[in-house]
């Protein structure tokens, strides 16, 4: 008799989690739009523009990106002019809450655009548990290029979110870690990754 035991669900690898986060933040205003729709229960495009500071084109592109991910939905049919154009998708509430926490963290740090660039948050997330050398950091981000990672590390370093130290090794290498300023981001960022 052949007995098939059910397998436990496979845990997400850190690499796949980093890729999901990179996909979520691919659009500059995606976290802001998701947080706003989550907080208000639904929103029109003009409301998203006014409350996030995004241009109409950027807010629409971010909202449509979130629709494609299943995090936002458009109400069906022609409706009342006051009906929201975008609402949360069926399982998006925890992601929207976590996105709001990350957005508030960034706003309190007065960090400008640096944490909202395409690879900034995924890079910070991969560094959240331990310092890493460049190659290991790149491997944790799967699809990032060396140039994009170098630029991201440079921008994050300039904003005091990432520190590095030179290792006494052959060939010479650097080890990167979260700077003190960014360490408190680990909790809301981890919640965002787990919710997504």
C-alpha positions as CSV (number, residue, x, y, z in Angstrom):
1,X,0.0,0.0,0.0
2,X,1.4,3.3,-1.0
3,X,0.8,6.0,1.6
4,X,1.5,9.6,0.6
5,X,2.1,11.9,3.5
6,X,1.0,15.5,3.1
7,X,4.0,17.8,2.9
8,X,4.3,20.9,5.0
9,X,3.9,24.1,3.0
10,X,7.3,25.2,1.7
11,X,8.6,28.3,3.5
12,X,9.5,31.2,1.3
13,X,13.2,31.6,0.8
14,X,14.7,34.9,1.6
15,X,15.5,35.3,-2.1
16,X,11.9,34.8,-3.2
17,X,10.8,37.2,-0.4
18,X,13.2,39.8,-1.7
19,X,11.9,39.4,-5.2
20,X,8.3,39.8,-4.1
21,X,9.3,43.0,-2.2
22,X,11.2,44.2,-5.3
23,X,8.1,43.6,-7.4
24,X,5.9,45.4,-4.9
25,X,8.1,48.5,-4.8
26,X,8.8,48.5,-8.5
27,X,6.7,51.6,-8.9
28,X,7.9,54.6,-6.8
29,X,4.5,55.4,-5.3
30,X,3.2,51.9,-4.9
31,X,3.5,51.8,-1.1
32,X,2.0,55.2,-0.7
33,X,-1.0,54.3,-2.9
34,X,-1.5,50.9,-1.2
35,X,-1.3,52.5,2.3
36,X,-3.8,55.3,1.3
37,X,-6.3,52.9,-0.2
38,X,-6.0,50.7,2.8
39,X,-6.5,53.5,5.3
40,X,-9.5,55.0,3.5
41,X,-11.2,51.8,2.3
42,X,-11.0,52.9,-1.3
43,X,-9.9,56.0,-3.2
44,X,-10.3,57.9,-6.4
45,X,-7.3,58.7,-8.5
46,X,-7.5,62.4,-7.7
47,X,-7.5,61.6,-3.9
48,X,-4.4,59.4,-4.4
49,X,-2.7,62.3,-6.2
50,X,-3.6,64.8,-3.5
51,X,-2.7,62.7,-0.5
52,X,0.5,61.1,-1.8
53,X,2.1,63.9,-3.8
54,X,2.4,61.7,-6.9
55,X,1.7,63.0,-10.3
56,X,-1.5,61.7,-11.9
57,X,0.4,59.5,-14.3
58,X,2.6,58.1,-11.5
59,X,-0.3,57.5,-9.2
60,X,-2.3,55.7,-11.9
61,X,0.8,53.6,-13.0
62,X,1.3,52.6,-9.3
63,X,-2.3,51.8,-8.8
64,X,-2.5,49.7,-12.0
65,X,0.7,47.9,-11.0
66,X,-1.0,47.0,-7.6
67,X,-4.1,45.9,-9.5
68,X,-1.9,43.6,-11.6
69,X,-0.6,42.1,-8.4
70,X,-4.0,41.5,-7.0
71,X,-3.5,44.0,-4.1
72,X,-6.0,46.6,-5.5
73,X,-9.2,46.0,-7.4
74,X,-11.4,48.2,-9.5
75,X,-15.1,48.2,-8.7
76,X,-17.1,46.8,-11.6
77,X,-19.4,48.8,-13.8
78,X,-20.1,52.4,-14.2
79,X,-20.9,53.9,-10.8
80,X,-21.6,57.0,-8.9
81,X,-19.1,59.8,-9.3
82,X,-18.1,59.5,-5.7
83,X,-17.5,55.8,-5.8
84,X,-13.8,54.9,-5.4
85,X,-11.9,53.9,-8.5
86,X,-9.6,51.6,-6.5
87,X,-10.3,49.3,-3.5
88,X,-8.2,46.7,-1.7
89,X,-8.1,43.3,-3.2
90,X,-9.5,40.4,-1.2
91,X,-6.4,39.5,0.8
92,X,-4.6,42.8,0.7
93,X,-5.5,44.3,4.1
94,X,-2.4,43.0,6.0
95,X,-0.1,44.2,3.1
96,X,-1.7,47.6,3.1
97,X,-1.3,48.0,6.9
98,X,2.3,47.0,6.7
99,X,2.9,49.3,3.7
100,X,1.4,52.2,5.9
101,X,3.9,51.4,8.6
102,X,6.8,51.5,6.2
103,X,5.6,54.7,4.6
104,X,5.2,56.3,8.1
105,X,8.7,55.2,9.0
106,X,10.2,56.7,5.9
107,X,8.2,60.0,6.4
108,X,9.4,60.3,10.0
109,X,13.0,60.0,8.8
110,X,12.6,62.8,6.3
111,X,14.6,60.5,4.0
112,X,13.4,62.0,0.6
113,X,13.3,59.5,-2.2
114,X,16.2,57.2,-1.2
115,X,14.3,54.4,0.5
116,X,11.7,54.5,-2.2
117,X,14.0,53.8,-5.2
118,X,13.5,50.5,-6.9
119,X,16.2,48.5,-5.1
120,X,16.5,50.4,-1.8
121,X,13.9,48.5,0.3
122,X,14.8,45.1,-1.0
123,X,18.5,45.8,-0.3
124,X,17.7,47.0,3.2
125,X,15.6,43.9,3.8
126,X,18.3,41.5,2.7
127,X,20.7,43.3,5.1
128,X,18.2,43.3,8.0
129,X,19.4,40.0,9.6
130,X,23.2,40.2,9.2
131,X,26.0,42.0,7.5
132,X,26.8,40.8,4.0
133,X,29.5,41.0,1.4
134,X,28.6,42.3,-2.0
135,X,28.3,38.9,-3.7
136,X,26.1,37.5,-1.0
137,X,23.9,40.6,-1.0
138,X,23.6,40.4,-4.8
139,X,22.7,36.7,-4.6
140,X,19.9,37.5,-2.1
141,X,18.3,39.9,-4.7
142,X,18.3,37.5,-7.6
143,X,17.6,39.8,-10.6
144,X,19.6,42.9,-9.6
145,X,22.6,43.8,-11.7
146,X,26.0,44.7,-10.1
147,X,25.6,48.2,-11.3
148,X,22.1,48.6,-9.8
149,X,23.3,47.2,-6.5
150,X,26.4,49.4,-6.4
151,X,24.2,52.5,-7.1
152,X,21.7,51.4,-4.4
153,X,24.4,50.9,-1.8
154,X,26.0,54.2,-2.7
155,X,22.6,56.1,-2.3
156,X,21.8,54.2,0.9
157,X,25.2,54.9,2.3
158,X,24.9,58.6,1.4
159,X,21.6,58.7,3.3
160,X,23.1,56.9,6.3
161,X,21.0,53.8,5.9
162,X,23.9,51.5,5.2
163,X,27.4,51.3,6.6
164,X,30.3,49.3,5.3
165,X,33.6,48.2,6.5
166,X,36.6,47.1,4.5
167,X,37.7,43.5,5.2
168,X,41.3,42.5,5.4
169,X,41.1,39.9,2.7
170,X,42.5,39.0,-0.7
171,X,41.0,40.3,-2.9
172,X,39.9,43.3,-1.0
173,X,36.2,43.3,-0.1
174,X,33.6,45.3,1.8
175,X,31.0,44.1,4.2
176,X,27.7,46.0,4.3
177,X,25.2,46.3,7.2
178,X,22.3,48.4,8.2
179,X,23.3,51.7,9.8
180,X,21.9,52.7,13.2
181,X,19.4,55.0,11.4
182,X,17.8,52.1,9.5
183,X,17.7,49.4,12.1
184,X,14.3,50.3,13.3
185,X,13.0,49.7,9.7
186,X,13.7,46.0,10.1
187,X,10.4,45.3,12.0
188,X,7.9,47.1,9.6
189,X,9.8,45.9,6.6
190,X,9.8,42.3,7.8
191,X,6.0,42.6,8.4
192,X,5.6,43.9,4.9
193,X,7.5,41.0,3.4
194,X,5.6,38.4,5.5
195,X,2.2,40.0,4.7
196,X,3.0,40.1,0.9
